Each structure stands twice: as C-alpha cells, then as structure tokens.
Amino acid sequence: MSDMDRKCSDSDCKKESCEGCEHNQNNMFEPVNLHSSIKKVIGVVSGKGGVGKSFVTAMTAVMFQRLGYKVGIMDADVTGPSIPKMFGLSKRAKGSKQGIIPENTSNNIKIMSVNLLLDQEDSPVIWRGPLLANMVKQFWTEVVWGELDYLFIDMPPGTGDVPLTVFQSIPLDGIIIVTSPQDLVSMIVKKAYNMAKQMNIPIVGLVENMSYVKCPDCGKEIKIFGESKLENIANELGIDVLGRIPIDTEIAKLVDQGEFEKFTCEYLKEASGKINTFFNIK
C-alpha cells in the first residue's frame, strides 16, 4: 500500500501518524528545517492588537524554560516585532550551511524575529501580505531550531494573511488566546476561537492580560477595565482559563531594559501545568 493510499481510523489519526492518510490529503504544511526537532508548537493569538500577546508569549516561554524544558519563540508579528527587545537581543542572526541560526537569550531560549535580520532594529518592515507570509514560512523551514520541547509562535493580531499562513503552513498543536477585560472581550475571543475552529486547530485556553492593577499602598486590586467576563466566555465556549496577569510596573521596567527573564512573579505558574495536561505531558 502506498503512503497516499494509507488510511487510518479517526481515533488513531494524529499529526505524527496521519501523514498521507485521507484526513491529510489537503495538508499544506511546510517541512520543518531538517536540523530541527520540535515536540509541540503553540500559537499565541488575539482577535485584536494591544492586548499583550507578545508579553504572554514571552512569559509563557520563560515559565517553561524555568521548568527545565527546551524552549523557542518564533516572532511571527513581522511588522511589529517586539520579542528581541524584551530579551535584550540586538545582534543579527547568522546563517550556516544548515540554515539560519536563532539567537539565544541569557537563559538559552531560542529566538527568531525579523528584527534579528535587519541592519537597524527600528527599520520599518514595509511589505505586502505575500512577503510577510513567506518570511514566516522561512522561520519554520530555514531556521535551525535544534531540539525543542515547545516552540511558541507570537502571531500578529487579527485573522489576516500572516495568521492564516501560520495556521495553514505550520503544524500547530494548539493555540492560546490572549484577551483583556474590556467589554469587547467576547467578540475578540470569539473571532480567534472561530478562526481556529474553522482551521481545525485545538484551543489550549485563554489568558487575560491587564486584569487589574494592585495598589502599592494597600494591596487592593483595582479593576480599571471593569469586572472580568472571562469565566463566562470560557464556560460558553468550553475552554480553560490558563491565567490572569495584572498590570505590573516592575515587569514593564524589565521589558524596557531588555531583562524580561529576570521577572520574579508567577502569574502564569498554573498555566504551564494546564498546558502540559492538555497535551498529556507529565
């Protein structure tokens, strides 16, 4: 039986075993770099900009690195890359016979971003959709990620060309949806949720950013955007809440200083366990 004729049952069908079966005939996934072995790929998405998607991507990656996992971050927000700045990376990525070598943070998180390919980090990327999409594909096919337990992909907001390219070209194991407590939250979450469902991408859970700010004097939590509606939305959609992150000025300072890995809070401590449980990883 040829690979193209091979079939499997729905219960047995999964990314590792289904290549060539009837469930995979419309598969457009690009091959990962030959010198890369990645166990789980998670996209971090949002229905709109400005909710802290890159922040959540970086914090989740650091939390997993601290647990002993080998971690990488692909900065797929090509026109608004912020990941290298957060980690204090400014050197240009180098090439080799094997492909593009990602930069390492001080704690050995592998990073690839368009900012690591530019002569100046503040140079604008004025490209049309197809060029942006091709760059993201190259981050998957030409970057030498090596052996990773988790690769987190910081996606651009919305449902345009680049998010669609990631969903169609990279074999995502799941997505994390990032939102904030404003009244728009329901629509924002559902846009990302519905896109993932249409693309058959599993949804790992929700993270709410800017949930509150803690008074430095009395410690009271001040909900500047009003009461959160996250639990109601999560229950409605049947997905898990991975965590809530407040506005924290100390972390903001570390971001500005390029020393993000030095944060001491554990706002997403429970998220790592929930993500591992989602993927049945002990």
N, C-alpha and C positions, 0 to 999 in steps of 0.2 A: 504494500500500500504506500503510495507516495504521500509526502507531507501535506500536499494540497487536498488529498482525499481523506486524510485522517479526520476523525470526528471524536468528540468526547461528550460525556453527559454534562448537563448543567451543573450538577453537584461537584464534578471534578474539574470544571473549567475555571482556570485562573491564569494570571499573567504568565507564570513560569511554565505552564504545561500546555497552553492553548494555542501556541503559535502554529498556524497552518490549519487549524480546525475551522469548522463552519462559522463559529462565533467570531472569528478573527479575520474573515476574508476582506472586510472593509478597513482593516488596520492600516493606518498611515504612519505608525510610529517610526521615528528616525532611529538608527542604531546608535547606541551609546559608544563613546570612544573606546577603542579596543583595549586600552590600558586602564579602564575604569571598571569597577565592580561596586554597584550601589544596591543595597538591600531594600531601602524604602525611599520613595520620592514623594514629598508632600508639598503641594502648592499652598501658598498663603494669599488669600484673595479678599477683595472687598467690592461692594457694589458701587462705591464712590470713593473719591480721594479724600485725604485729610483725616483719616480715622486712625492712623498709626500702624499701618500694615507692615512697613519695614521695621518698625520698632518691635512689633510682636514677633516677626520672623527672627530678628537678631536675638531677642530674649529667649525664645524657644530653643534656638540653636545653642546658646550658651548653657542653658539648663541641661540639655542633653550631653553636651561636652563635659560638664561637671560630673555627670553620672558615669563617665567613662566611655561614652560612645564616640566613634569617629564620625565627625560632622562636617558638612559643607553647606555653603549658601550660594545659590545662583541668583544674582541680581538681574531679574528679567524686566525690571522697570527701566528700560533703556533710556528714555527721555528724562527720567527723574531719578537717577541712581543716587542712593544715599548710604548704602551699606558700607563701602570703603571708608567714608568719612567717620562713621560711627566707631569703627575699629582702628582708626588711625593709620590706614593704609594709603600710601601715596605713590609707591614705586610702580612702574609699568610692568605688567605681566610679560614674561618671556616665553619664547617659543622653543620647541625642541623637535627632534625627528618624530617623536611620539604625538606631539600636539602642543596646545597652549598650556603652560604651567600656571595654575592658580596661585594667588598669593596666600600666605598663611598669617593668621593673627598671632598674637603673643602666646595664645593657648592652643595653637595649632588647628584652628577652624579654617578650612579651605574656602577661599572667596574668589568668585569671578564676577566682574562687573565691567560695563563699557568704560567706566571711569579709569580702569586699570589699563586701558588700551589707548587712552587719549594723551596727547602731549601735555595738556593742561586740564586739571580736574574741573575747571569752571567753563570749559569749552562746551557750547551747546550742541546737542545732537539733533540736527535739523534734517530728519529723514522721513520719508513717506513709509506707509504701513508695510509694504513688502520688504524693505530693507531692515526695518525693525524686527520683523518676523524672522528673517534669515539670520540675523545676529543671535537671536535666542536659540535657534536651531544649532548654530555653531557652538554655543555654550554647552550644548549637550553632546554633539558629535566630535568636536575638536579639542575640548578641554580634558586634560589628563587628571581626572578626579581621584584616581587610585582606588583604594578600598574604603568605602564609606558605609556606615550603618544607616545614616539618614542624610539625605540631601533636601534642604528646604529651598523652595523657589519663591522669591519675593516677586509677586506678579504686579503688573500695572493695574490700576483700578478699572472697573467697568467690564464691559463684555465685547470689546473691540478686537482688532486684528491680533494683537500680541497674546492676550489671554486665550483666544481661540487657537492660535498656533501652538501654545503650550499644551492645551487640552488635547489637540489632535496629533501632535508630533512627539510628545514625551509621555512615557507610560506612568502616569501619576497613580500612586497607590491611594491617594486621598487628598482632600483639601481641608484647610482650616479657614473659616470665615471670620473676618475681623470687623467689628462694628463699634459704635459709640451709643450713648444713652439717649440721643435726641429722638424726637417724635418720628423722624424719617426712618428710624431703625427697621421697622417692619418691611417697608418697601426695599430698603437697601439689602437686607439679609435675603429676602425672597428673590431678588434679581440674581444674586450669586448662587443661591440654592437651586433655582430653576435652571440656570445655565449648566450647573454641574449635573443635575438630574438628566437633562437632555443629552449630555455628553457621556452619561454612564460613569461618572466619577464619584466614588464614595465620599461622603462628608464626615470628617472626623469629629467636628464640633465647632462651637462658637467661642470667640474670645471678645470680651468687651473692654475697650480701652477708654481712658478718661472717665472712669466710672464715678469718681469722686475726688475731692482734694481734702487732705486731713489738716485741720487747724494746727499750726505749730505750737500754739499755747495750751489749748485744752484737749487736743486729740480728737475732737468731734469730726465726723465725716460730713463734709458739705457737698451735696449733690448739685453741682452748678448747672447741670443739664436736666435736672428733674429726676423723678423716680425711674429706675430702670424697668424696661419692659422685656428684658432678655429672657427671663424664665418663661413668660407666656409664649413668646415666639418659639423658643426651643421646644416647649411642650407641644405646640401646634404642629411644628414640623417634624417632631420626633427625633431631635438631635440633641447632643450633650453640650452642656456649658463647661468649657475647659478652664475658664478662669476670668477674673476681672482685674484690671490694672488701674490704679488711681493715677492722677497727675502727681508726679513726684519730681520736685525741683532738683533733688540731688542726682537723680538719673539724667535729667536734662543737662546738667553740668558735665557729666561724664560723656554724654553724646557729643557735646560741643568740643570737648577736649580730646576726642578720639580714644577714650578709655572706657568704652562701654563694658568691657569684660570685667571691670572692677566693681560692678554693682553688687550689693550685698542682700538685696531684698529677695523674697521667694514668692512673688506674686503668682508665678506660673508653676510652682512646685507640684501641685496636684495634676497639672496638665500633662506632664511627662508620663506619669503613671497611667492616666486615662488614654493617652495616645498609644502607649505600649499595650494596654489592654485591648484597645480597638484592633490592633494588628496581632494579638495573641503572642506578644513578645514578653518573656519573663526576665 
